[in-house]
Amino acid sequence: MRDEEIIELYVQRQERAVTETDQKYGSRLKGLAMGILNSREDSEECVNDTYLAAWNTIPPTIPVYFFAYLAKITRHAAFGRYDYNTAAKRDSRMVEAGRELADCAAVLDGPQEQLESKYVLELLENFLRGLPEEKRKIFLRRYWYFDSIETLSTRYGMSQSKVKSMLFRIRRELKEYLEKEEVHV
């Protein structure tokens, strides 16, 4: 079923909308949550929360990119669950990925920084569009889905050292690109 048809089911308040959403995107959303939480039960709960949020927000919101809309909700739910689960401890996967990007990304605390973050987001999107497809996918799998180096190595059929060096070079290119655009990192 096409996204527009599923969204129309939400608009018409037909419960079948949730079933169709799950059939089309359930496994991808669970994979996204699993990359953050590393727990099947918590991931399934986040995806169920995503369906409830979609039910409660469509309408009035009519998403243009349905999967992106659902993925954003799922990520938000997964990070909320992650914060709850790790309130007193650190997960090395998240800490490592965060450290890797620390040199490329500024911390956005205040209102001025948040306004600038939209500009930075546009720059990041442009940068990613300019990458070859494989590099872009590896970068996104690492920093959006939080795949481990080992998982990326297996998925893309390359050594772990090659994945690490590729990510290092992409981060360096990103930092140089942001500096050239006068974004202070």
C-alpha positions in Angstrom: 0.0 0.0 0.0 1.3 3.5 -0.9 2.1 6.0 1.9 -0.7 8.3 0.7 -3.2 5.6 1.1 -2.0 4.7 4.6 -2.1 8.3 5.6 -5.6 8.6 4.3 -6.6 5.6 6.6 -5.3 7.6 9.5 -7.2 10.7 8.4 -10.4 8.6 8.2 -9.6 7.1 11.7 -9.5 3.5 10.4 -7.6 1.2 12.7 -6.3 -0.6 9.6 -3.9 2.3 9.3 -1.8 0.9 12.1 -1.7 -2.6 10.6 -0.7 -1.3 7.2 2.0 0.9 8.8 3.4 -2.1 10.7 3.4 -4.3 7.6 5.2 -1.7 5.5 7.6 -0.1 8.0 7.5 -2.2 11.2 10.7 -4.1 10.7 12.7 -0.9 9.7 11.4 1.0 12.7 12.2 -1.9 15.0 15.7 -2.0 13.5 16.1 1.7 14.1 15.0 1.4 17.8 17.2 -1.8 18.2 20.3 0.2 17.1 19.7 2.6 19.9 18.3 0.3 22.6 19.8 -3.1 21.9 16.6 -4.6 23.4 13.9 -6.3 21.4 11.2 -5.7 24.0 12.0 -2.0 24.4 12.3 -1.6 20.6 8.9 -3.1 20.1 7.4 -0.9 22.7 8.9 2.2 21.0 7.5 1.2 17.7 4.1 0.7 19.3 4.5 4.2 20.8 5.3 5.4 17.3 2.0 4.0 16.0 0.1 5.7 18.8 1.8 9.0 18.2 1.0 8.7 14.5 -2.6 7.9 15.3 -2.8 11.0 17.6 -1.1 13.4 15.3 -2.5 12.4 11.8 -4.5 14.6 11.3 -3.9 17.5 11.8 -0.3 16.7 10.6 -0.1 15.2 7.1 3.5 14.1 6.7 5.1 14.5 3.3 7.7 11.8 3.9 5.8 9.2 5.9 8.8 6.9 6.8 10.9 9.9 7.9 8.0 11.1 10.0 7.7 7.7 11.7 11.5 7.3 12.1 11.7 10.7 13.8 9.0 9.6 16.3 10.7 6.2 16.8 14.1 7.8 17.4 12.7 10.2 19.9 10.9 7.4 21.7 14.0 5.2 21.7 16.2 7.9 23.0 13.7 8.6 25.8 13.7 5.0 26.7 17.5 4.9 26.4 17.8 7.9 28.8 15.4 6.1 31.2 17.3 2.8 31.0 20.7 4.3 31.4 20.1 7.2 33.8 22.9 6.1 36.1 25.2 4.4 33.6 26.9 4.9 30.2 26.4 2.8 27.1 29.8 2.5 25.4 28.1 2.3 21.9 26.5 5.7 22.3 29.5 7.3 24.0 31.8 6.1 21.3 29.6 7.3 18.4 29.2 10.7 20.2 32.9 11.1 20.7 33.5 10.4 17.1 31.2 13.2 16.0 32.2 15.6 18.8 34.8 17.4 16.7 32.4 17.9 13.8 29.3 19.1 15.7 28.8 22.0 18.0 26.6 21.7 21.1 23.3 23.5 20.6 22.2 24.8 24.0 20.7 28.3 23.6 18.1 29.8 21.4 20.7 31.4 19.0 22.4 28.0 18.6 19.0 26.3 17.9 18.3 28.8 15.2 21.7 28.2 13.7 21.1 24.5 14.0 18.6 24.6 11.1 21.3 26.1 8.9 23.7 23.5 10.1 21.2 20.8 9.3 20.8 22.1 5.8 24.6 22.1 5.4 24.8 18.5 6.7 22.1 17.4 4.2 24.1 19.1 1.4 27.3 17.4 2.5 25.7 14.0 2.7 24.1 14.4 -0.8 27.6 15.0 -2.1 29.0 11.8 -0.8 29.0 8.6 -2.8 26.1 6.4 -1.9 28.1 3.8 0.0 29.9 6.3 2.1 26.6 8.2 2.8 24.9 4.9 3.9 27.8 3.9 6.2 27.8 7.4 7.8 24.1 7.3 8.4 24.1 3.7 9.6 26.8 4.7 12.1 25.5 8.0 13.4 21.7 7.8 12.8 21.1 4.1 13.5 24.2 3.6 15.8 25.4 0.5 14.0 28.6 -0.8 15.5 31.8 -0.9 13.4 31.5 -4.7 13.4 27.9 -4.5 12.0 28.9 -2.1 9.3 31.9 -4.2 8.4 29.7 -7.3 8.0 26.9 -5.4 6.2 29.2 -3.8 3.6 31.7 -6.6 3.2 34.8 -4.7 4.3 37.3 -4.9 7.1 36.7 -3.1 10.3 39.8 -1.0 9.8 38.5 0.1 6.4 35.2 1.1 8.0 37.0 3.0 10.7 39.2 4.9 8.3 36.3 5.7 6.0 34.3 7.2 8.9 37.4 9.1 10.0 37.9 10.6 6.5 34.2 11.5 6.2 34.2 13.2 9.6 37.3 15.1 8.7 35.7 16.2 5.4 32.6 17.2 7.2 34.6 19.3 9.7 36.4 21.0 6.8 33.1 21.6 5.0 31.5 23.1 8.1 34.6 25.3 8.7 34.5 26.5 5.1 30.9 27.4 5.6 32.0 29.4 8.6 30.2 27.1 11.1 32.3 27.0 14.2 32.7 23.6 15.6 
